[in-house]
Amino acid sequence: MLCVVVFLLFRADIVRTQVDTAGREYELAFLAISILLLLVLLFIGIGRFAQAKASERGLQSSLAQSEARLKSLFQTIPDLIWLKDVNGCYLNCNPAFERFLGKKEHEIIGRTDYDFVSAEQAEAFRENDRAVLVSAEARVNEEWITFADDGRRALMETIKIPVRTDTGQIIGVLGIARDITSRHEAEKEALMFRRLVEYSNVPVYVLDPADGHRMVFVNQAACQHFGATQEEILQWCVTDWDPSITQSELAKIDKRVTQGEGVVIETVHRVAMGKQVPVEVSVNRLWHEGKAFFAGYFRDISERKRAEEALRKSHQQLIDLTSNVPGIVYQYRQAPDGSASFPFVGRTVEKLSGLSQESIYADPALAFSFTHPDDVKALHASILESIQTLRPWQHEYRCILPKYGMRWLLGMAMPERQEDGGTISHGFITDITNIKRIEAELHQSREQLRQLVAHQDKIREDERKRIAREIHDELGQHLLALKIDVSMLSQIASDPSLFAERLKEVLQQIDVTVNNVRAIINYLRPSVLDLGLFAALEWQAKVFQRISGIACELHGNEDELPAGEHIATILFRVMQEALMNVQRHASATRVSVELRCYGDYLVMTVADNGVGISDEDLAAGDGFGLFGIRERIAMLGGIAKVENRDGTVLTISLPMNPPKTPAIH
C-alpha cells in the first residue's frame, strides 16, 4: 500500500508538468483526495492486520489450554490407553499403561510388544491388532494381564479402535483397557450364590406381598418339597399351600416383617396328594430394584416332631423309672454366671428328704440345706472341682434328715459342658448308711485279725529265738566236744589206717550235722541280726547270690538306719521272701536292694531285671507272696507297693516309730 502511495505521488509530479494552468487546481485537488483515501485504506489494513495477529495469538492460547487439559486427562485417567502404528510400534501411552509394562513412556515409544512381554502374549496382542486393521472396526475382548510394577494380576476389558486420516486411511490402532476384575468377581459370586440357592437342599422361596403373597421364585428343593413344577408353584399364593394360616395371622406377619423383623414360624404345608407336613418357615424382607419382597426357607420338621414326641415319652419313662429306684436321680446345672439350678429331680427326693420337686426347682439351695455342717465345705468344693475339670464326681457326705436322722449319702455325677459355657451334671444320690456300718464292722474285724496275727507273729519269733539259743548253746557245744573226743581217739587207735578211715567218715558226718544245725539256726533267727539290720541284709544278699547264682547288690548307709529290733526282723523276713520270689518266678540275672532313711520313714526297695509281675497278679495283690509281705508291713503302719518297671520293683515304706497298735490301711 505504501508503494502505491509513493508511486501516485511520483505520477502527480509528471501530471503536474503536463496540464495546463487552468486544470492544475483540479488535478491537485483530485490527487490530494486520492492520496488521502489511500492513506485511510493503508491505516485500515494495518489495523486489521494487527487484529488478525491478536486473534491468532488468542486461538493459539486457547488451543494450548485445550491440549493441556486433554493431556492432563490422558495422564490421570485410570484406564490403560496406548496408540500403535500399523506395524505395532507404540506412538503414545498414558501412566497407567506405563505401570502395566513397568517402563516409562520414552522407553516404550518406538518399540513393540515383543520387547516387553512373552512371545506368546505379544503374539496374542498383535493378532488382536491385525483383526482391527483388517476389519476396520472396533473390537472388544477380555484378557488376563499381569502388571510389571507390582505383579498384580487383573482381568481387563480391552477396546481397540482403528485410527484414520481425514481421507479415511487407517494409520494405527488406539487401545483402551479397563480393569473389570472386581466386576468379574462380583458376577462370579452372584452366579455362585444363585447356583447355591438354586441347587440347595433347603427349599427357598421369594413371594410378592403386594400381589396377594404370590410366589415369584422357588428353587428345585422347594419344587420337590411341594411335589409340583416351578411353573405351577409360581401361580400359588400363601393360602394355596398353607391351609392353617388365617388372614389376621398373615397380616401380623406382614407387619413384623415390614418393620424389619425376621420371623420364624411353625405351621403345616399341604404338599402332593393332599398330604400335610409340619414345617418351620422363615420370613425376611428382601429389597430388589426398589421393591420389597418376602424371602426365606422351608424346613420339614417331621423328624424333629417325631423326635420331640419320642423324647417326651422317654422323659415320662425316665420319670416313671426314677420314681422306683433306691436313690435320687437328678440333673444339676451351673450357668456361666455361677448360678445353679436343678433341671430335673426324681420324685424319690420327697421320700428321702421330705422336699417336693417343685420346691427344689424354685430354690436349688434347699437341696443342700440338710448337709451336715462339717461336710458342707468339702461337698461344695468337690462339686466345683468336678464342674471345672469335667471329671466324674463321686463324694460321700452326711445329711441330717428330719425323718431318718443322720444318714450317709453317696453322690455320683458325670459333668457335661454346654454350648453357652454352662455345665450340667447328670447324677445319682443313694443312701449308703448301711454300707458304712458294714464297713465299720469289717474295719473292726480286720483290726482284731491283724492284732491276732501280730501277736502270733511275736510269739513265733520269740519261740524261734529261744530255740535258736538252745540249739546254739547246747547242741553246738555237745557236737564240738564230740569232735574233740573223736580227734583224740585217733591218737590211741591200734590199727591206724582202718581207724583213720573210719574216723574220717565220722568227722564228715559231724561236719554235716553242724552245718545243718547252723542252717536251722539261721533260718529260725540269723545270729547276724544281732550285728544290726544292715549287716543282716548284707549277709542275706551274699547267701542269696551264692545259692541262686543271681547277682545281688545292697545299697545304703548303715549309720542312717536307727531301726529297732522288731523292724529289723520284719525287714529281714520281707527281704528273704522277696528274694525267694525272685529266684522262683522272676527269671532275673540281677537284683538290687536299697535301704534308705527319708525323714521319719525307712524305705527299702527290692528291684530285679526279670520278666515282671503279671497284671492279674498285680491286681489281685497276692502274687509272689505279696499278701504275707503286706500284712507284715501293715502291722507296723507301713505300706508295701509293687510295680512293673523293667522288672518287678517292691517298695517298703515304714515309719521309724511304728504305732503300738497295728495300723489299718
Secondary structure as UniProt FT lines:
FT   HELIX           2..18
FT   TURN            21..23
FT   HELIX           24..76
FT   STRAND          80..85
FT   TURN            86..87
FT   STRAND          90..93
FT   HELIX           95..101
FT   HELIX           105..108
FT   TURN            109..110
FT   HELIX           113..115
FT   HELIX           119..135
FT   STRAND          139..146
FT   TURN            148..150
FT   STRAND          153..164
FT   TURN            166..167
FT   STRAND          170..179
FT   HELIX           181..198
FT   STRAND          204..208
FT   HELIX           209..211
FT   STRAND          214..218
FT   HELIX           220..226
FT   HELIX           230..233
FT   TURN            234..235
FT   HELIX           238..241
FT   TURN            243..244
FT   HELIX           247..258
FT   TURN            259..260
FT   STRAND          263..270
FT   HELIX           272..274
FT   STRAND          276..288
FT   TURN            289..290
FT   STRAND          291..300
FT   HELIX           302..322
FT   STRAND          328..334
FT   TURN            336..337
FT   STRAND          340..345
FT   HELIX           348..353
FT   HELIX           357..362
FT   HELIX           364..368
FT   TURN            369..370
FT   HELIX           373..375
FT   HELIX           376..389
FT   STRAND          393..401
FT   TURN            402..404
FT   STRAND          405..417
FT   TURN            419..420
FT   STRAND          423..431
FT   HELIX           433..470
FT   HELIX           471..475
FT   HELIX           476..489
FT   TURN            490..492
FT   HELIX           496..524
FT   HELIX           527..531
FT   HELIX           533..548
FT   STRAND          551..556
FT   HELIX           558..560
FT   HELIX           565..581
FT   HELIX           582..586
FT   STRAND          590..598
FT   TURN            599..600
FT   STRAND          601..608
FT   HELIX           615..620
FT   HELIX           623..625
FT   HELIX           626..635
FT   TURN            636..637
FT   STRAND          639..644
FT   STRAND          648..655
//
